[in-house]
Amino acid sequence: MPFRIVASGRLTNEKNHVALIRAIARCRHAQDIELVIAGTGPLKKRLQRMAGRLLSRPASIGFHRNADMPALLRSGDLLVHPSIADLESVSVIEGMAAGLVPVIASSSLSAAGQFALLDESLFPVDDVDALARRIDWWIDHPAQRQEMEVRYAEHAKQYALERSIQLTE
């Protein structure tokens, strides 16, 4: 059974899915990795061609309905958020809430890095080799991944809408 990496976000340069595809191609476990990127945008065809050329397994890149996202996230083994820039990082919180360990780009133009609970969940933005090492580390350490899935899901609860409303009131 392949190791499934899930990413989501608009298919644009600032979301940096190109770096994710390149990193997977450099992983020691590349032949065992299946990539799913949920999103739409102007780079869809380019990303599909690149994934077809570089990855051992076919990638799924394209639109997923909002109603289908929780099941898609739960089907994954790891969430990768390679974004150079974003405003709110909702996809990271959604992935954590679904029980996925995130691997997040550390970027001064993104808030997502604040959600990392340990160093293995961070890599320097646009550092393809560092991202490949993080992916391989999580594949090589399934017990730690299972433990952190629970911790990340628990951590995500503080960002739930109900909690935000209580704090605002």
C-alpha positions as CSV (number, residue, x, y, z in Angstrom):
1,M,0.0,0.0,0.0
2,P,1.5,3.4,-1.0
3,F,2.3,6.1,1.5
4,R,-0.1,8.9,0.7
5,I,1.0,12.5,0.9
6,V,-1.8,15.1,0.8
7,A,-1.5,18.8,0.0
8,S,-4.1,21.3,-0.7
9,G,-4.2,24.9,-1.9
10,R,-4.6,27.0,-5.0
11,L,-2.3,25.7,-7.8
12,T,-0.2,28.8,-8.0
13,N,3.5,29.6,-7.6
14,E,3.2,30.9,-4.1
15,K,1.8,27.6,-2.9
16,N,5.0,25.9,-4.1
17,H,3.7,22.5,-5.1
18,V,6.6,22.4,-7.6
19,A,9.0,22.0,-4.6
20,L,6.8,19.2,-3.2
21,I,6.9,17.2,-6.4
22,R,10.7,17.7,-6.7
23,A,11.1,16.7,-3.1
24,I,9.1,13.5,-3.5
25,A,11.2,12.6,-6.5
26,R,14.3,12.9,-4.3
27,C,13.0,10.8,-1.4
28,R,14.6,7.4,-0.7
29,H,11.0,6.1,-0.6
30,A,9.9,7.8,-3.8
31,Q,8.7,4.6,-5.4
32,D,6.3,4.1,-2.4
33,I,4.8,7.6,-2.3
34,E,1.4,8.6,-3.8
35,L,0.7,12.3,-4.1
36,V,-2.7,14.0,-3.9
37,I,-2.9,17.8,-4.3
38,A,-6.4,19.2,-3.9
39,G,-6.8,22.5,-5.6
40,T,-7.5,24.4,-8.8
41,G,-5.5,27.1,-10.5
42,P,-3.4,28.1,-13.4
43,L,-0.5,25.7,-12.7
44,K,-2.7,22.5,-12.9
45,K,-1.4,21.2,-16.2
46,R,2.2,22.1,-15.5
47,L,2.0,20.3,-12.1
48,Q,0.4,17.3,-13.7
49,R,3.1,17.1,-16.4
50,M,5.9,17.5,-13.9
51,A,4.4,14.9,-11.6
52,G,4.0,12.5,-14.5
53,R,7.7,13.0,-15.5
54,L,9.3,12.9,-12.0
55,L,7.2,10.7,-9.8
56,S,7.2,6.9,-9.7
57,R,3.4,6.7,-9.0
58,P,0.6,8.6,-10.7
59,A,-0.4,11.8,-8.8
60,S,-3.9,13.1,-8.4
61,I,-3.9,16.9,-8.9
62,G,-7.1,18.8,-9.1
63,F,-10.4,19.9,-7.6
64,H,-12.0,18.2,-4.7
65,R,-15.4,19.3,-3.3
66,N,-15.3,20.8,0.2
67,A,-17.6,18.1,1.4
68,D,-15.1,15.5,0.3
69,M,-12.1,17.1,1.9
70,P,-12.4,15.5,5.4
71,A,-12.4,12.0,3.9
72,L,-9.5,12.8,1.6
73,L,-7.5,14.2,4.5
74,R,-8.2,11.1,6.6
75,S,-7.0,8.9,3.7
76,G,-3.6,10.4,3.9
77,D,-0.5,9.5,5.8
78,L,1.2,13.0,5.9
79,L,0.1,16.5,5.1
80,V,2.7,18.7,3.3
81,H,2.3,22.5,3.2
82,P,5.1,23.8,1.1
83,S,3.6,27.3,0.7
84,I,5.9,30.4,0.3
85,A,3.0,32.8,1.2
86,D,-0.4,32.4,2.6
87,L,-2.7,34.4,5.0
88,E,-4.4,32.0,7.2
89,S,-3.1,28.4,6.8
90,V,-6.6,26.8,7.2
91,S,-5.5,23.8,5.2
92,V,-2.9,22.9,7.9
93,I,-5.5,23.2,10.7
94,E,-7.9,21.0,8.7
95,G,-5.3,18.4,8.1
96,M,-4.2,18.3,11.8
97,A,-7.9,18.0,12.8
98,A,-8.2,15.1,10.5
99,G,-5.3,13.4,12.2
100,L,-2.5,14.1,9.8
101,V,1.0,15.1,10.8
102,P,1.9,18.2,8.9
103,V,5.3,19.0,7.3
104,I,5.3,22.8,6.9
105,A,7.5,25.3,5.1
106,S,9.0,27.8,7.5
107,S,8.5,31.1,5.6
108,S,8.4,34.6,6.8
109,L,5.4,35.2,4.5
110,S,3.3,32.4,6.0
111,A,1.7,31.9,9.4
112,A,1.6,28.1,9.0
113,G,5.0,27.4,10.7
114,Q,3.5,28.3,14.1
115,F,1.5,25.1,14.0
116,A,4.5,22.8,14.1
117,L,4.9,20.9,17.4
118,L,8.4,19.6,16.6
119,D,11.3,20.2,14.3
120,E,10.5,17.2,12.1
121,S,7.3,19.1,11.0
122,L,9.2,22.1,9.6
123,F,11.6,22.6,6.7
124,P,13.1,25.8,5.3
125,V,10.8,27.2,2.6
126,D,11.8,26.1,-0.9
127,D,14.5,23.7,0.4
128,V,13.6,20.6,-1.7
129,D,16.3,18.4,-0.1
130,A,15.3,19.3,3.4
131,L,11.6,18.5,2.5
132,A,12.7,15.2,1.1
133,R,14.6,14.4,4.3
134,R,11.5,15.3,6.4
135,I,9.2,13.1,4.3
136,D,11.6,10.2,4.5
137,W,12.0,10.7,8.3
138,W,8.2,10.4,8.8
139,I,8.0,7.3,6.6
140,D,10.9,5.7,8.5
141,H,9.3,6.5,11.9
142,P,5.7,5.2,11.8
143,A,5.4,4.9,15.6
144,Q,6.3,8.6,16.1
145,R,3.9,9.5,13.3
146,Q,1.0,7.7,14.9
147,E,1.8,9.3,18.3
148,M,2.0,12.7,16.7
149,E,-1.2,12.2,14.7
150,V,-3.1,12.1,18.1
151,R,-1.1,15.1,19.4
152,Y,-1.8,17.2,16.3
153,A,-5.5,16.4,16.3
154,E,-5.7,17.4,19.9
155,H,-3.7,20.6,19.2
156,A,-6.1,21.5,16.4
157,K,-9.1,21.6,18.7
158,Q,-8.0,25.0,20.1
159,Y,-8.6,26.5,16.6
160,A,-12.2,25.1,16.4
161,L,-14.9,27.6,15.5
162,E,-16.8,27.0,18.7
163,R,-13.7,27.7,20.8
164,S,-13.0,30.9,18.8
165,I,-16.5,32.1,19.4
166,Q,-16.2,31.4,23.2
167,L,-12.9,33.3,23.4
168,T,-14.4,36.2,21.4
169,E,-17.4,36.4,23.7
